[in-house]
Amino acid sequence: MKSEFGNFAGLTVFSLILIVILYLALFLYNKKGKEEIKMITLHGNSLLTKEHYLKFAELNQTDEYSDLSLNGIKNRIEKHPYIFKAEVKSDGRGNVDINIKEKEIYAVIIHNSEPYFITSDFEFIKILEFTSYNEIPLISNAKIPDKIVPGIANKSSDIIQAFKIIDAARITDQDISKRLSEINLKYGGDVVLTFSGMNYPVIFGRGNEIKKMIYLSIMWDKTKALELVGENTSYIDLRFSNEAFIGKKTGSGLI
């Protein structure tokens, strides 16, 4: 009897130990990747404030941090339509840093009375309230599909044409690139450009984008020095091969 009782007691103790081990293992598994988070800070933002990004991801309330993991924070913040990717790191003392990389914005477009960003991947993103941006050109009068699908590329020949012009400006002259404020695609017609600080349009046409931008850059330097472009200028036309036509309110000329 004693032997049987001893075996039973031993088995019971072993079972209890096994249950405790399994409980601890399950508890630790559920806690994996979690820590007591006290503060979350965000870096790399430009389009929105840090506070707006954190509010979108519901990371702005410290009393809700207890159930968060680093992966959970990363997943939440990367759901924002402006964000390309995020890196989340902890110092082990409850302080979490989020470093975000925003999507590269190429242009702004108005579609069905709603403003959208167009990314370098041709993705259309609705511009959210409180967004701040500058030196991003507006694309107008472009042929695009009636229905825009968020999250995928929405290409059209007009949008591709506008991107070629933006790339040409970036490669050729940073001042021209920063001043480029509007690309009017004329629904497939000759493209007309508008630059900030200039009270006249540039009839750019289509094709030979880099060549035209180089010529425009050289021409601006030349005309500024010779004072050929001023209040009397009504437009500049770059559609002619190796020539720029300056339309004057009184008279005109080639340079």
Secondary structure, DSSP 8 states (H G I E B T S, - for coil): -HHHHHHHHHHHHHHHHHHHHHHHHHHHHHHTTB----EEEEES-SSS-HHHHHHHTT-S-GGGGGG-BHHHHHHHHTTSTTEEEEEEEE-SSSEEEEEEEE--EEEEEEETTEEEEEETT-BEEE--TT----S--EEES----SS--TTSB---HHHHHHHHHHHHHHHH-HHHHHHEEEEE-GGGS--EEEETT-SS-EE--SS-HHHHHHHHHHHHHHHHHHT-SSTTEEEEE--STT--EEEESS-EEE-
